[in-house]
């Protein structure tokens, strides 16, 4: 017999107990994402956010964040049209440019994703407009689209990109997955199959309807309800990032 899913109210109570009360918990949730506001986001800010998450993957995020103004300079403010106009020598020289992290594969991803952003922008009148129109109850579909059509945007990187850009995204962090499984959702420890991802999306949609909370807040509450009980200072420093 399938296990029933725990009510989200109980999960929230547990998270609040771990953090010192509901008021403290609310202070750790961050602002309510406004996916519709992305319609006015310039394409170069989309490509910058994509690229930052790609360079941060497997690296010390703080270092990437501190160096990002230099990345902006080296990559021509991430203007897709300007980047696509650059000759091969420009891209080759970036692999020796000390202003950035000199990873040839990730540098190549910027070039590929400039073309991706430009293509989608041309089809929708702006990449931000494309993101704003994508239904919030189908994050799994959006991440799959990013993974299929972009470069190095699959899995967690795609989720982090959406969170960073301001789309209402959940992050399948280790703690969030542990919380989902603890609540009774039958998914793998490292969910990635279509079946598991569909189950996650369906359950998140149910909780969003049940609570009226944005997906980003649901995600954070789940992550804070279980696993390592990080200090408030550590959690506040991660706002906008990993749950």
Steps between C-alpha positions, in 0.01 A plus 500: 500500500631843404597720791286812551671836457556711810304827520719798427383674819685238705814539290488874556452453874808281512706754304385779731588298809852442364553869421360655816143585402286586201609864496862395462405248234315768301808722514699226329266445206607798293273720286205360309624436144322690224538289189286742298754778561752306292322618185703821516836336567764577235655204319850585622384463864355161414826385343701643790293304753528183293874538474551578868319184603700295248834636623391456864411133451764290675687814607503727805198724446647788702803518271283514189277767655798717593656466154176553309560869412815384321302229321254769385788700356667202332173376348389842366221538759358172368326668205404201281521685169845644578631163615371320193675756280841429656761301302645170612814677625295685761369174647842336483660792686246471784655167598808697614313802641581538870186706561290184489513134599676350198290192435483438123180293518316765701630779277365307204167469680471881510536510123248221450252656742533841337361336187233322708386823669502688169292230331236477774491879532431534130212253525338657806598866491751451782627206702349659810157499336545131423577429867213718624248307289613153605248360755632482856346155546733354237852576622602147404405571140689829498817345643474224238473766229808679632696175516402397147549835326767672708851390595590380852156604626368163611419379850589724791661766280171562321316519834755743644482714189123534535532585870774757433309666217191543718275224363300324774715187517553215743848354544533123534781529753605202711291625793192569288510152349545351847197698620289386204587138566439543872156647421412180315580578136627188323803634315866401475767651724629676190183559295558547131268265316191633326284311748675649803502853361131477412426380855697791649321755280159355578562508875641852492192610304275346766683676781496831309122471466465387863707782652496786249878521541737555207706200393823665616363530855368144499845388393677687778259382769543140391878533507498664844271234647761225494871424471775725634353781709713787368543822696289803415810685378591217265147479364468875444826499305349239267180691422449502126709187469488144616222394738 
